Amino acid sequence: MGKLDDLVIHKKSLSLIEQIYLIVNQNISLRKDFSLSDRIKRSSVSVATNIAEGYYRNQKQSHNYLRIAAGSANETATLLEIIYRVYKLNCQKLKEDYLYLAKQISAFAKSFTS
């Protein structure tokens, strides 16, 4: 197994976190909505941290952590849809990126069950 830093899904999850924080920090109304802004930041961070936590575990544990990471990616996509509907912020591309990342994580997780 290579280094975590070389894992494409981990690199992508870290890159997407930066975009989430930019959206939250650049929009005053969203920033004031502490519940939503905190939740989306936490769900985006959860994607990367669960990938990292599961990376060096045994196969069963890795699979479980990756399933959680995929779930967090889908949660983040849903929260981006809420932000789009409530605050009219154009974050549809970022939402699609999270949905694609969730699929990539799920595919990677399946490699631990074979």
Jmol script that loads the backbone (N, CA, C; Angstrom):
load data "model"
ATOM      1  N   MET A   1       0.853  -1.178   0.000  1.00  0.00           N
ATOM      2  CA  MET A   1       0.000   0.000   0.000  1.00  0.00           C
ATOM      3  C   MET A   1       0.899   1.241   0.000  1.00  0.00           C
ATOM      4  N   GLY A   2       0.554   2.193  -0.826  1.00  0.00           N
ATOM      5  CA  GLY A   2       1.329   3.420  -0.924  1.00  0.00           C
ATOM      6  C   GLY A   2       1.027   4.391   0.202  1.00  0.00           C
ATOM      7  N   LYS A   3       1.485   5.612   0.022  1.00  0.00           N
ATOM      8  CA  LYS A   3       1.243   6.649   1.023  1.00  0.00           C
ATOM      9  C   LYS A   3      -0.157   7.236   0.850  1.00  0.00           C
ATOM     10  N   LEU A   4      -0.721   7.638   1.965  1.00  0.00           N
ATOM     11  CA  LEU A   4      -2.046   8.266   1.948  1.00  0.00           C
ATOM     12  C   LEU A   4      -2.054   9.500   1.046  1.00  0.00           C
ATOM     13  N   ASP A   5      -0.982  10.270   1.088  1.00  0.00           N
ATOM     14  CA  ASP A   5      -0.908  11.500   0.291  1.00  0.00           C
ATOM     15  C   ASP A   5      -0.965  11.243  -1.213  1.00  0.00           C
ATOM     16  N   ASP A   6      -0.695  10.011  -1.622  1.00  0.00           N
ATOM     17  CA  ASP A   6      -0.744   9.666  -3.044  1.00  0.00           C
ATOM     18  C   ASP A   6      -2.122   9.191  -3.493  1.00  0.00           C
ATOM     19  N   LEU A   7      -3.013   8.975  -2.549  1.00  0.00           N
ATOM     20  CA  LEU A   7      -4.344   8.449  -2.859  1.00  0.00           C
ATOM     21  C   LEU A   7      -5.206   9.553  -3.479  1.00  0.00           C
ATOM     22  N   VAL A   8      -5.673   9.326  -4.689  1.00  0.00           N
ATOM     23  CA  VAL A   8      -6.419  10.340  -5.447  1.00  0.00           C
ATOM     24  C   VAL A   8      -7.658  10.815  -4.689  1.00  0.00           C
ATOM     25  N   ILE A   9      -8.422   9.888  -4.108  1.00  0.00           N
ATOM     26  CA  ILE A   9      -9.652  10.294  -3.417  1.00  0.00           C
ATOM     27  C   ILE A   9      -9.345  11.143  -2.186  1.00  0.00           C
ATOM     28  N   HIS A  10      -8.212  10.901  -1.558  1.00  0.00           N
ATOM     29  CA  HIS A  10      -7.838  11.717  -0.392  1.00  0.00           C
ATOM     30  C   HIS A  10      -7.437  13.120  -0.840  1.00  0.00           C
ATOM     31  N   LYS A  11      -6.626  13.192  -1.897  1.00  0.00           N
ATOM     32  CA  LYS A  11      -6.221  14.502  -2.425  1.00  0.00           C
ATOM     33  C   LYS A  11      -7.436  15.313  -2.863  1.00  0.00           C
ATOM     34  N   LYS A  12      -8.371  14.651  -3.545  1.00  0.00           N
ATOM     35  CA  LYS A  12      -9.574  15.342  -4.021  1.00  0.00           C
ATOM     36  C   LYS A  12     -10.413  15.828  -2.844  1.00  0.00           C
ATOM     37  N   SER A  13     -10.547  15.005  -1.808  1.00  0.00           N
ATOM     38  CA  SER A  13     -11.353  15.408  -0.651  1.00  0.00           C
ATOM     39  C   SER A  13     -10.752  16.636   0.030  1.00  0.00           C
ATOM     40  N   LEU A  14      -9.432  16.708   0.105  1.00  0.00           N
ATOM     41  CA  LEU A  14      -8.779  17.879   0.708  1.00  0.00           C
ATOM     42  C   LEU A  14      -8.992  19.131  -0.143  1.00  0.00           C
ATOM     43  N   SER A  15      -8.912  18.968  -1.446  1.00  0.00           N
ATOM     44  CA  SER A  15      -9.147  20.089  -2.357  1.00  0.00           C
ATOM     45  C   SER A  15     -10.577  20.621  -2.235  1.00  0.00           C
ATOM     46  N   LEU A  16     -11.534  19.706  -2.107  1.00  0.00           N
ATOM     47  CA  LEU A  16     -12.935  20.118  -1.995  1.00  0.00           C
ATOM     48  C   LEU A  16     -13.222  20.816  -0.668  1.00  0.00           C
ATOM     49  N   ILE A  17     -12.519  20.432   0.393  1.00  0.00           N
ATOM     50  CA  ILE A  17     -12.679  21.120   1.685  1.00  0.00           C
ATOM     51  C   ILE A  17     -12.360  22.604   1.522  1.00  0.00           C
ATOM     52  N   GLU A  18     -11.290  22.901   0.809  1.00  0.00           N
ATOM     53  CA  GLU A  18     -10.909  24.300   0.594  1.00  0.00           C
ATOM     54  C   GLU A  18     -12.039  25.075  -0.077  1.00  0.00           C
ATOM     55  N   GLN A  19     -12.689  24.457  -1.045  1.00  0.00           N
ATOM     56  CA  GLN A  19     -13.786  25.122  -1.749  1.00  0.00           C
ATOM     57  C   GLN A  19     -14.988  25.343  -0.836  1.00  0.00           C
ATOM     58  N   ILE A  20     -15.265  24.380   0.037  1.00  0.00           N
ATOM     59  CA  ILE A  20     -16.365  24.531   1.003  1.00  0.00           C
ATOM     60  C   ILE A  20     -16.088  25.720   1.911  1.00  0.00           C
ATOM     61  N   TYR A  21     -14.886  25.788   2.449  1.00  0.00           N
ATOM     62  CA  TYR A  21     -14.548  26.889   3.350  1.00  0.00           C
ATOM     63  C   TYR A  21     -14.607  28.231   2.631  1.00  0.00           C
ATOM     64  N   LEU A  22     -14.215  28.277   1.365  1.00  0.00           N
ATOM     65  CA  LEU A  22     -14.315  29.525   0.600  1.00  0.00           C
ATOM     66  C   LEU A  22     -15.761  29.971   0.462  1.00  0.00           C
ATOM     67  N   ILE A  23     -16.640  29.037   0.120  1.00  0.00           N
ATOM     68  CA  ILE A  23     -18.062  29.376  -0.031  1.00  0.00           C
ATOM     69  C   ILE A  23     -18.622  29.921   1.277  1.00  0.00           C
ATOM     70  N   VAL A  24     -18.336  29.231   2.368  1.00  0.00           N
ATOM     71  CA  VAL A  24     -18.855  29.658   3.677  1.00  0.00           C
ATOM     72  C   VAL A  24     -18.275  31.011   4.073  1.00  0.00           C
ATOM     73  N   ASN A  25     -16.974  31.173   3.929  1.00  0.00           N
ATOM     74  CA  ASN A  25     -16.324  32.405   4.383  1.00  0.00           C
ATOM     75  C   ASN A  25     -16.637  33.615   3.512  1.00  0.00           C
ATOM     76  N   GLN A  26     -17.001  33.398   2.258  1.00  0.00           N
ATOM     77  CA  GLN A  26     -17.269  34.514   1.359  1.00  0.00           C
ATOM     78  C   GLN A  26     -18.723  34.962   1.361  1.00  0.00           C
ATOM     79  N   ASN A  27     -19.587  34.242   2.045  1.00  0.00           N
ATOM     80  CA  ASN A  27     -20.998  34.607   2.066  1.00  0.00           C
ATOM     81  C   ASN A  27     -21.431  34.922   3.490  1.00  0.00           C
ATOM     82  N   ILE A  28     -21.703  36.193   3.749  1.00  0.00           N
ATOM     83  CA  ILE A  28     -22.034  36.644   5.103  1.00  0.00           C
ATOM     84  C   ILE A  28     -23.289  35.962   5.631  1.00  0.00           C
ATOM     85  N   SER A  29     -24.319  35.865   4.815  1.00  0.00           N
ATOM     86  CA  SER A  29     -25.567  35.238   5.275  1.00  0.00           C
ATOM     87  C   SER A  29     -25.349  33.778   5.653  1.00  0.00           C
ATOM     88  N   LEU A  30     -24.623  33.060   4.829  1.00  0.00           N
ATOM     89  CA  LEU A  30     -24.341  31.657   5.127  1.00  0.00           C
ATOM     90  C   LEU A  30     -23.464  31.536   6.368  1.00  0.00           C
ATOM     91  N   ARG A  31     -22.501  32.422   6.483  1.00  0.00           N
ATOM     92  CA  ARG A  31     -21.613  32.403   7.656  1.00  0.00           C
ATOM     93  C   ARG A  31     -22.402  32.621   8.937  1.00  0.00           C
ATOM     94  N   LYS A  32     -23.435  33.473   8.865  1.00  0.00           N
ATOM     95  CA  LYS A  32     -24.273  33.740  10.043  1.00  0.00           C
ATOM     96  C   LYS A  32     -25.197  32.570  10.371  1.00  0.00           C
ATOM     97  N   ASP A  33     -25.459  31.721   9.390  1.00  0.00           N
ATOM     98  CA  ASP A  33     -26.265  30.518   9.606  1.00  0.00           C
ATOM     99  C   ASP A  33     -25.317  29.451  10.162  1.00  0.00           C
ATOM    100  N   PHE A  34     -25.028  29.581  11.460  1.00  0.00           N
ATOM    101  CA  PHE A  34     -23.996  28.743  12.064  1.00  0.00           C
ATOM    102  C   PHE A  34     -24.300  27.260  11.922  1.00  0.00           C
ATOM    103  N   SER A  35     -25.543  26.889  12.090  1.00  0.00           N
ATOM    104  CA  SER A  35     -25.901  25.468  12.021  1.00  0.00           C
ATOM    105  C   SER A  35     -25.543  24.868  10.663  1.00  0.00           C
ATOM    106  N   LEU A  36     -25.965  25.520   9.591  1.00  0.00           N
ATOM    107  CA  LEU A  36     -25.705  25.008   8.251  1.00  0.00           C
ATOM    108  C   LEU A  36     -24.226  25.121   7.881  1.00  0.00           C
ATOM    109  N   SER A  37     -23.619  26.261   8.179  1.00  0.00           N
ATOM    110  CA  SER A  37     -22.210  26.436   7.811  1.00  0.00           C
ATOM    111  C   SER A  37     -21.314  25.474   8.589  1.00  0.00           C
ATOM    112  N   ASP A  38     -21.618  25.258   9.862  1.00  0.00           N
ATOM    113  CA  ASP A  38     -20.833  24.317  10.657  1.00  0.00           C
ATOM    114  C   ASP A  38     -21.028  22.892  10.148  1.00  0.00           C
ATOM    115  N   ARG A  39     -22.257  22.554   9.839  1.00  0.00           N
ATOM    116  CA  ARG A  39     -22.549  21.185   9.401  1.00  0.00           C
ATOM    117  C   ARG A  39     -21.860  20.848   8.085  1.00  0.00           C
ATOM    118  N   ILE A  40     -21.858  21.791   7.141  1.00  0.00           N
ATOM    119  CA  ILE A  40     -21.222  21.476   5.858  1.00  0.00           C
ATOM    120  C   ILE A  40     -19.703  21.418   6.000  1.00  0.00           C
ATOM    121  N   LYS A  41     -19.144  22.264   6.849  1.00  0.00           N
ATOM    122  CA  LYS A  41     -17.699  22.181   7.076  1.00  0.00           C
ATOM    123  C   LYS A  41     -17.343  20.844   7.721  1.00  0.00           C
ATOM    124  N   ARG A  42     -18.135  20.429   8.699  1.00  0.00           N
ATOM    125  CA  ARG A  42     -17.868  19.169   9.395  1.00  0.00           C
ATOM    126  C   ARG A  42     -18.044  17.963   8.472  1.00  0.00           C
ATOM    127  N   SER A  43     -19.064  17.982   7.632  1.00  0.00           N
ATOM    128  CA  SER A  43     -19.272  16.836   6.734  1.00  0.00           C
ATOM    129  C   SER A  43     -18.162  16.749   5.687  1.00  0.00           C
ATOM    130  N   SER A  44     -17.697  17.897   5.198  1.00  0.00           N
ATOM    131  CA  SER A  44     -16.614  17.869   4.209  1.00  0.00           C
ATOM    132  C   SER A  44     -15.314  17.366   4.831  1.00  0.00           C
ATOM    133  N   VAL A  45     -15.042  17.793   6.055  1.00  0.00           N
ATOM    134  CA  VAL A  45     -13.846  17.324   6.760  1.00  0.00           C
ATOM    135  C   VAL A  45     -13.966  15.828   7.070  1.00  0.00           C
ATOM    136  N   SER A  46     -15.171  15.379   7.355  1.00  0.00           N
ATOM    137  CA  SER A  46     -15.403  13.964   7.656  1.00  0.00           C
ATOM    138  C   SER A  46     -15.016  13.061   6.486  1.00  0.00           C
ATOM    139  N   VAL A  47     -15.209  13.526   5.280  1.00  0.00           N
ATOM    140  CA  VAL A  47     -14.833  12.725   4.109  1.00  0.00           C
ATOM    141  C   VAL A  47     -13.336  12.417   4.166  1.00  0.00           C
ATOM    142  N   ALA A  48     -12.532  13.461   4.278  1.00  0.00           N
ATOM    143  CA  ALA A  48     -11.075  13.286   4.281  1.00  0.00           C
ATOM    144  C   ALA A  48     -10.582  12.517   5.500  1.00  0.00           C
ATOM    145  N   THR A  49     -11.140  12.819   6.666  1.00  0.00           N
ATOM    146  CA  THR A  49     -10.634  12.173   7.878  1.00  0.00           C
ATOM    147  C   THR A  49     -11.005  10.696   7.938  1.00  0.00           C
ATOM    148  N   ASN A  50     -12.157  10.329   7.413  1.00  0.00           N
ATOM    149  CA  ASN A  50     -12.512   8.906   7.398  1.00  0.00           C
ATOM    150  C   ASN A  50     -11.689   8.126   6.375  1.00  0.00           C
ATOM    151  N   ILE A  51     -11.363   8.746   5.265  1.00  0.00           N
ATOM    152  CA  ILE A  51     -10.447   8.103   4.314  1.00  0.00           C
ATOM    153  C   ILE A  51      -9.106   7.877   5.001  1.00  0.00           C
ATOM    154  N   ALA A  52      -8.615   8.907   5.676  1.00  0.00           N
ATOM    155  CA  ALA A  52      -7.319   8.807   6.354  1.00  0.00           C
ATOM    156  C   ALA A  52      -7.348   7.777   7.476  1.00  0.00           C
ATOM    157  N   GLU A  53      -8.394   7.797   8.270  1.00  0.00           N
ATOM    158  CA  GLU A  53      -8.462   6.886   9.409  1.00  0.00           C
ATOM    159  C   GLU A  53      -8.523   5.426   8.966  1.00  0.00           C
ATOM    160  N   GLY A  54      -9.214   5.169   7.888  1.00  0.00           N
ATOM    161  CA  GLY A  54      -9.340   3.799   7.426  1.00  0.00           C
ATOM    162  C   GLY A  54      -8.191   3.293   6.580  1.00  0.00           C
ATOM    163  N   TYR A  55      -7.334   4.201   6.133  1.00  0.00           N
ATOM    164  CA  TYR A  55      -6.332   3.836   5.135  1.00  0.00           C
ATOM    165  C   TYR A  55      -5.371   2.739   5.595  1.00  0.00           C
ATOM    166  N   TYR A  56      -4.922   2.806   6.825  1.00  0.00           N
ATOM    167  CA  TYR A  56      -3.937   1.836   7.301  1.00  0.00           C
ATOM    168  C   TYR A  56      -4.544   0.759   8.194  1.00  0.00           C
ATOM    169  N   ARG A  57      -5.857   0.635   8.198  1.00  0.00           N
ATOM    170  CA  ARG A  57      -6.538  -0.377   9.009  1.00  0.00           C
ATOM    171  C   ARG A  57      -6.627  -1.692   8.244  1.00  0.00           C
ATOM    172  N   ASN A  58      -7.180  -2.695   8.914  1.00  0.00           N
ATOM    173  CA  ASN A  58      -7.388  -3.970   8.216  1.00  0.00           C
ATOM    174  C   ASN A  58      -8.505  -3.796   7.181  1.00  0.00           C
ATOM    175  N   GLN A  59      -8.684  -4.805   6.333  1.00  0.00           N
ATOM    176  CA  GLN A  59      -9.623  -4.675   5.209  1.00  0.00           C
ATOM    177  C   GLN A  59     -11.041  -4.345   5.648  1.00  0.00           C
ATOM    178  N   LYS A  60     -11.535  -5.041   6.651  1.00  0.00           N
ATOM    179  CA  LYS A  60     -12.913  -4.814   7.098  1.00  0.00           C
ATOM    180  C   LYS A  60     -13.079  -3.396   7.641  1.00  0.00           C
ATOM    181  N   GLN A  61     -12.133  -2.961   8.461  1.00  0.00           N
ATOM    182  CA  GLN A  61     -12.211  -1.607   9.019  1.00  0.00           C
ATOM    183  C   GLN A  61     -12.072  -0.558   7.922  1.00  0.00           C
ATOM    184  N   SER A  62     -11.148  -0.779   6.998  1.00  0.00           N
ATOM    185  CA  SER A  62     -10.972   0.170   5.888  1.00  0.00           C
ATOM    186  C   SER A  62     -12.264   0.315   5.100  1.00  0.00           C
ATOM    187  N   HIS A  63     -12.900  -0.805   4.816  1.00  0.00           N
ATOM    188  CA  HIS A  63     -14.164  -0.792   4.081  1.00  0.00           C
ATOM    189  C   HIS A  63     -15.206   0.034   4.829  1.00  0.00           C
ATOM    190  N   ASN A  64     -15.312  -0.168   6.134  1.00  0.00           N
ATOM    191  CA  ASN A  64     -16.293   0.576   6.937  1.00  0.00           C
ATOM    192  C   ASN A  64     -16.008   2.075   6.943  1.00  0.00           C
ATOM    193  N   TYR A  65     -14.747   2.458   7.136  1.00  0.00           N
ATOM    194  CA  TYR A  65     -14.402   3.882   7.136  1.00  0.00           C
ATOM    195  C   TYR A  65     -14.673   4.512   5.771  1.00  0.00           C
ATOM    196  N   LEU A  66     -14.402   3.777   4.717  1.00  0.00           N
ATOM    197  CA  LEU A  66     -14.657   4.308   3.377  1.00  0.00           C
ATOM    198  C   LEU A  66     -16.148   4.459   3.108  1.00  0.00           C
ATOM    199  N   ARG A  67     -16.955   3.552   3.622  1.00  0.00           N
ATOM    200  CA  ARG A  67     -18.416   3.697   3.485  1.00  0.00           C
ATOM    201  C   ARG A  67     -18.895   4.955   4.218  1.00  0.00           C
ATOM    202  N   ILE A  68     -18.324   5.212   5.381  1.00  0.00           N
ATOM    203  CA  ILE A  68     -18.672   6.431   6.125  1.00  0.00           C
ATOM    204  C   ILE A  68     -18.242   7.660   5.326  1.00  0.00           C
ATOM    205  N   ALA A  69     -17.045   7.613   4.743  1.00  0.00           N
ATOM    206  CA  ALA A  69     -16.552   8.738   3.934  1.00  0.00           C
ATOM    207  C   ALA A  69     -17.475   8.999   2.743  1.00  0.00           C
ATOM    208  N   ALA A  70     -17.915   7.940   2.085  1.00  0.00           N
ATOM    209  CA  ALA A  70     -18.838   8.098   0.952  1.00  0.00           C
ATOM    210  C   ALA A  70     -20.154   8.703   1.420  1.00  0.00           C
ATOM    211  N   GLY A  71     -20.633   8.270   2.576  1.00  0.00           N
ATOM    212  CA  GLY A  71     -21.855   8.841   3.142  1.00  0.00           C
ATOM    213  C   GLY A  71     -21.698  10.317   3.450  1.00  0.00           C
ATOM    214  N   SER A  72     -20.542  10.688   3.977  1.00  0.00           N
ATOM    215  CA  SER A  72     -20.279  12.100   4.271  1.00  0.00           C
ATOM    216  C   SER A  72     -20.193  12.923   2.990  1.00  0.00           C
ATOM    217  N   ALA A  73     -19.659  12.344   1.926  1.00  0.00           N
ATOM    218  CA  ALA A  73     -19.611  13.048   0.639  1.00  0.00           C
ATOM    219  C   ALA A  73     -21.023  13.288   0.112  1.00  0.00           C
ATOM    220  N   ASN A  74     -21.886  12.291   0.245  1.00  0.00           N
ATOM    221  CA  ASN A  74     -23.283  12.467  -0.167  1.00  0.00           C
ATOM    222  C   ASN A  74     -24.004  13.472   0.725  1.00  0.00           C
ATOM    223  N   GLU A  75     -23.703  13.459   2.014  1.00  0.00           N
ATOM    224  CA  GLU A  75     -24.285  14.449   2.925  1.00  0.00           C
ATOM    225  C   GLU A  75     -23.862  15.859   2.512  1.00  0.00           C
ATOM    226  N   THR A  76     -22.593  16.023   2.183  1.00  0.00           N
ATOM    227  CA  THR A  76     -22.089  17.332   1.764  1.00  0.00           C
ATOM    228  C   THR A  76     -22.781  17.787   0.483  1.00  0.00           C
ATOM    229  N   ALA A  77     -22.991  16.874  -0.451  1.00  0.00           N
ATOM    230  CA  ALA A  77     -23.705  17.216  -1.691  1.00  0.00           C
ATOM    231  C   ALA A  77     -25.122  17.684  -1.389  1.00  0.00           C
ATOM    232  N   THR A  78     -25.787  17.027  -0.453  1.00  0.00           N
ATOM    233  CA  THR A  78     -27.143  17.429  -0.066  1.00  0.00           C
ATOM    234  C   THR A  78     -27.136  18.808   0.583  1.00  0.00           C
ATOM    235  N   LEU A  79     -26.166  19.058   1.434  1.00  0.00           N
ATOM    236  CA  LEU A  79     -26.062  20.374   2.076  1.00  0.00           C
ATOM    237  C   LEU A  79     -25.780  21.466   1.047  1.00  0.00           C
ATOM    238  N   LEU A  80     -25.003  21.154   0.024  1.00  0.00           N
ATOM    239  CA  LEU A  80     -24.768  22.121  -1.053  1.00  0.00           C
ATOM    240  C   LEU A  80     -26.053  22.422  -1.812  1.00  0.00           C
ATOM    241  N   GLU A  81     -26.893  21.427  -1.992  1.00  0.00           N
ATOM    242  CA  GLU A  81     -28.196  21.647  -2.631  1.00  0.00           C
ATOM    243  C   GLU A  81     -29.060  22.561  -1.766  1.00  0.00           C
ATOM    244  N   ILE A  82     -29.019  22.365  -0.462  1.00  0.00           N
ATOM    245  CA  ILE A  82     -29.767  23.231   0.461  1.00  0.00           C
ATOM    246  C   ILE A  82     -29.252  24.662   0.370  1.00  0.00           C
ATOM    247  N   ILE A  83     -27.942  24.826   0.347  1.00  0.00           N
ATOM    248  CA  ILE A  83     -27.347  26.164   0.231  1.00  0.00           C
ATOM    249  C   ILE A  83     -27.774  26.817  -1.084  1.00  0.00           C
ATOM    250  N   TYR A  84     -27.803  26.044  -2.144  1.00  0.00           N
ATOM    251  CA  TYR A  84     -28.242  26.568  -3.439  1.00  0.00           C
ATOM    252  C   TYR A  84     -29.691  27.053  -3.365  1.00  0.00           C
ATOM    253  N   ARG A  85     -30.549  26.255  -2.752  1.00  0.00           N
ATOM    254  CA  ARG A  85     -31.973  26.598  -2.694  1.00  0.00           C
ATOM    255  C   ARG A  85     -32.261  27.747  -1.731  1.00  0.00           C
ATOM    256  N   VAL A  86     -31.585  27.775  -0.606  1.00  0.00           N
ATOM    257  CA  VAL A  86     -31.875  28.789   0.415  1.00  0.00           C
ATOM    258  C   VAL A  86     -31.152  30.104   0.126  1.00  0.00           C
ATOM    259  N   TYR A  87     -29.881  30.021  -0.237  1.00  0.00           N
ATOM    260  CA  TYR A  87     -29.066  31.230  -0.408  1.00  0.00           C
ATOM    261  C   TYR A  87     -28.800  31.589  -1.868  1.00  0.00           C
ATOM    262  N   LYS A  88     -29.305  30.765  -2.780  1.00  0.00           N
ATOM    263  CA  LYS A  88     -29.148  31.015  -4.220  1.00  0.00           C
ATOM    264  C   LYS A  88     -27.685  31.131  -4.634  1.00  0.00           C
ATOM    265  N   LEU A  89     -26.816  30.404  -3.941  1.00  0.00           N
ATOM    266  CA  LEU A  89     -25.400  30.375  -4.307  1.00  0.00           C
ATOM    267  C   LEU A  89     -25.188  29.276  -5.336  1.00  0.00           C
ATOM    268  N   ASN A  90     -24.475  29.601  -6.389  1.00  0.00           N
ATOM    269  CA  ASN A  90     -24.233  28.619  -7.435  1.00  0.00           C
ATOM    270  C   ASN A  90     -23.106  27.681  -7.006  1.00  0.00           C
ATOM    271  N   CYS A  91     -23.491  26.560  -6.437  1.00  0.00           N
ATOM    272  CA  CYS A  91     -22.509  25.566  -5.992  1.00  0.00           C
ATOM    273  C   CYS A  91     -22.833  24.200  -6.586  1.00  0.00           C
ATOM    274  N   GLN A  92     -23.502  24.210  -7.740  1.00  0.00           N
ATOM    275  CA  GLN A  92     -23.906  22.960  -8.378  1.00  0.00           C
ATOM    276  C   GLN A  92     -22.702  22.142  -8.851  1.00  0.00           C
ATOM    277  N   LYS A  93     -21.668  22.798  -9.358  1.00  0.00           N
ATOM    278  CA  LYS A  93     -20.461  22.083  -9.804  1.00  0.00           C
ATOM    279  C   LYS A  93     -19.807  21.384  -8.621  1.00  0.00           C
ATOM    280  N   LEU A  94     -19.731  22.063  -7.508  1.00  0.00           N
ATOM    281  CA  LEU A  94     -19.141  21.479  -6.306  1.00  0.00           C
ATOM    282  C   LEU A  94     -19.982  20.300  -5.816  1.00  0.00           C
ATOM    283  N   LYS A  95     -21.288  20.444  -5.912  1.00  0.00           N
ATOM    284  CA  LYS A  95     -22.182  19.341  -5.545  1.00  0.00           C
ATOM    285  C   LYS A  95     -21.901  18.126  -6.422  1.00  0.00           C
ATOM    286  N   GLU A  96     -21.781  18.341  -7.725  1.00  0.00           N
ATOM    287  CA  GLU A  96     -21.477  17.240  -8.645  1.00  0.00           C
ATOM    288  C   GLU A  96     -20.118  16.613  -8.330  1.00  0.00           C
ATOM    289  N   ASP A  97     -19.153  17.448  -7.955  1.00  0.00           N
ATOM    290  CA  ASP A  97     -17.835  16.927  -7.576  1.00  0.00           C
ATOM    291  C   ASP A  97     -17.935  16.002  -6.364  1.00  0.00           C
ATOM    292  N   TYR A  98     -18.761  16.380  -5.398  1.00  0.00           N
ATOM    293  CA  TYR A  98     -18.938  15.530  -4.215  1.00  0.00           C
ATOM    294  C   TYR A  98     -19.668  14.236  -4.555  1.00  0.00           C
ATOM    295  N   LEU A  99     -20.650  14.301  -5.431  1.00  0.00           N
ATOM    296  CA  LEU A  99     -21.356  13.080  -5.836  1.00  0.00           C
ATOM    297  C   LEU A  99     -20.416  12.126  -6.575  1.00  0.00           C
ATOM    298  N   TYR A 100     -19.565  12.688  -7.409  1.00  0.00           N
ATOM    299  CA  TYR A 100     -18.585  11.868  -8.127  1.00  0.00           C
ATOM    300  C   TYR A 100     -17.564  11.279  -7.154  1.00  0.00           C
ATOM    301  N   LEU A 101     -17.123  12.087  -6.196  1.00  0.00           N
ATOM    302  CA  LEU A 101     -16.177  11.599  -5.192  1.00  0.00           C
ATOM    303  C   LEU A 101     -16.789  10.452  -4.394  1.00  0.00           C
ATOM    304  N   ALA A 102     -18.055  10.563  -4.048  1.00  0.00           N
ATOM    305  CA  ALA A 102     -18.737   9.487  -3.312  1.00  0.00           C
ATOM    306  C   ALA A 102     -18.695   8.184  -4.112  1.00  0.00           C
ATOM    307  N   LYS A 103     -18.895   8.280  -5.422  1.00  0.00           N
ATOM    308  CA  LYS A 103     -18.830   7.089  -6.279  1.00  0.00           C
ATOM    309  C   LYS A 103     -17.415   6.515  -6.319  1.00  0.00           C
ATOM    310  N   GLN A 104     -16.423   7.401  -6.393  1.00  0.00           N
ATOM    311  CA  GLN A 104     -15.033   6.949  -6.401  1.00  0.00           C
ATOM    312  C   GLN A 104     -14.676   6.248  -5.088  1.00  0.00           C
ATOM    313  N   ILE A 105     -15.109   6.819  -3.985  1.00  0.00           N
ATOM    314  CA  ILE A 105     -14.832   6.223  -2.675  1.00  0.00           C
ATOM    315  C   ILE A 105     -15.509   4.858  -2.571  1.00  0.00           C
ATOM    316  N   SER A 106     -16.747   4.772  -3.010  1.00  0.00           N
ATOM    317  CA  SER A 106     -17.477   3.499  -2.966  1.00  0.00           C
ATOM    318  C   SER A 106     -16.786   2.432  -3.805  1.00  0.00           C
ATOM    319  N   ALA A 107     -16.304   2.813  -4.972  1.00  0.00           N
ATOM    320  CA  ALA A 107     -15.585   1.864  -5.828  1.00  0.00           C
ATOM    321  C   ALA A 107     -14.299   1.399  -5.150  1.00  0.00           C
ATOM    322  N   PHE A 108     -13.598   2.325  -4.514  1.00  0.00           N
ATOM    323  CA  PHE A 108     -12.369   1.973  -3.796  1.00  0.00           C
ATOM    324  C   PHE A 108     -12.691   1.057  -2.618  1.00  0.00           C
ATOM    325  N   ALA A 109     -13.785   1.326  -1.928  1.00  0.00           N
ATOM    326  CA  ALA A 109     -14.193   0.495  -0.782  1.00  0.00           C
ATOM    327  C   ALA A 109     -14.469  -0.938  -1.219  1.00  0.00           C
ATOM    328  N   LYS A 110     -15.046  -1.099  -2.399  1.00  0.00           N
ATOM    329  CA  LYS A 110     -15.349  -2.447  -2.899  1.00  0.00           C
ATOM    330  C   LYS A 110     -14.086  -3.276  -3.086  1.00  0.00           C
ATOM    331  N   SER A 111     -12.965  -2.614  -3.346  1.00  0.00           N
ATOM    332  CA  SER A 111     -11.710  -3.354  -3.517  1.00  0.00           C
ATOM    333  C   SER A 111     -11.264  -4.015  -2.211  1.00  0.00           C
ATOM    334  N   PHE A 112     -11.807  -3.568  -1.091  1.00  0.00           N
ATOM    335  CA  PHE A 112     -11.452  -4.152   0.203  1.00  0.00           C
ATOM    336  C   PHE A 112     -12.332  -5.345   0.555  1.00  0.00           C
ATOM    337  N   THR A 113     -13.355  -5.600  -0.235  1.00  0.00           N
ATOM    338  CA  THR A 113     -14.240  -6.733   0.055  1.00  0.00           C
ATOM    339  C   THR A 113     -13.974  -7.913  -0.873  1.00  0.00           C
ATOM    340  N   SER A 114     -13.116  -7.726  -1.851  1.00  0.00           N
ATOM    341  CA  SER A 114     -12.833  -8.796  -2.826  1.00  0.00           C
ATOM    342  C   SER A 114     -11.867  -9.810  -2.255  1.00  0.00           C
TER     343      SER A 114
END
end "model"
wireframe off; spacefill off
backbone 0.3
color backbone group
